[in-house]
Amino acid sequence: MEKQYYIYIMASRRYGTLYIGVTNDLIRRVREHKDGEIDGFTKKYGCKNLIYFEITEDIHSALEREKQLKNWKRAWKIDLIEKENLIWEDLYESII
């Protein structure tokens, strides 16, 4: 079985603060954000809602995509999110 990597976006609320990250265990990582287990950006700004994610089997493409998304304009990120998740629903329940 191939290893999977996830590029994900967390939000504090609809149209709120966004955080983009990469992980090999999306369920664990989102739970850590939700529980405030990791000091840093998501804890400081309350980014606890998983609103978007992509899957790849290549860590290099995952890291490159993360870098690409972080450099995007905010409007482009919002468009990307809303193409898949118009109401900014927290997707965590759908992945566990």
C-alpha positions in Angstrom: 0.0 0.0 0.0 1.3 3.4 -1.0 1.8 6.0 1.7 -0.6 9.0 1.4 0.1 12.6 2.2 -2.5 15.3 2.7 -2.3 19.0 2.0 -5.0 20.6 4.1 -6.6 23.9 5.1 -7.9 24.7 8.5 -10.0 27.8 9.3 -11.0 29.6 12.4 -14.5 30.2 10.9 -16.1 30.9 7.5 -13.9 33.6 5.8 -11.7 33.6 8.9 -8.0 32.9 9.4 -6.6 30.1 7.2 -3.8 27.7 7.9 -2.3 25.4 5.3 -0.3 22.3 6.2 0.9 18.8 5.1 0.7 15.6 7.0 0.8 11.8 6.5 -2.0 11.3 9.1 -4.9 13.7 8.5 -7.1 12.4 11.3 -4.4 12.7 13.9 -3.2 16.0 12.8 -6.6 17.6 12.6 -7.4 16.2 16.1 -4.2 17.8 17.4 -5.3 21.2 15.9 -8.8 20.8 17.4 -7.5 19.9 20.8 -4.9 22.7 20.8 -2.1 20.2 21.4 0.4 22.0 19.3 1.5 25.5 20.2 1.7 27.8 17.2 -0.3 29.5 14.5 -3.5 27.3 14.6 -3.7 27.4 18.4 -3.1 31.2 18.5 -5.7 32.0 15.8 -8.2 29.2 16.6 -8.0 27.4 13.3 -9.9 24.2 14.3 -12.1 23.5 11.3 -10.9 21.3 8.5 -12.3 22.9 5.4 -10.3 21.5 2.5 -7.8 18.7 1.8 -6.0 17.0 -1.1 -4.4 13.6 -1.2 -1.1 12.6 -3.0 1.2 9.6 -2.7 4.4 11.7 -3.2 5.8 13.7 -0.3 7.7 16.1 -2.7 4.5 17.0 -4.6 2.7 17.5 -1.3 5.3 19.9 0.0 5.4 21.7 -3.4 1.6 22.0 -3.4 1.6 23.3 0.2 4.2 26.0 -0.8 2.2 26.9 -3.9 -1.0 27.3 -1.9 0.7 29.4 0.8 1.8 31.8 -2.0 -1.6 32.1 -3.5 -3.7 35.3 -3.0 -6.4 34.9 -0.4 -9.2 35.2 -3.0 -7.7 32.2 -4.9 -7.7 30.1 -1.7 -11.3 31.0 -1.0 -12.3 30.0 -4.5 -10.5 26.7 -4.2 -12.2 26.0 -0.9 -15.7 27.0 -2.1 -15.4 24.8 -5.3 -15.4 21.8 -2.9 -17.0 23.1 0.3 -19.3 26.0 -0.4 -20.5 26.4 3.1 -17.1 25.8 4.8 -18.4 22.8 6.6 -15.9 21.2 9.0 -14.9 18.0 7.2 -13.4 16.3 10.2 -16.5 14.1 10.9 -16.4 12.9 7.3 -12.9 11.5 7.5 -13.0 9.7 10.9 
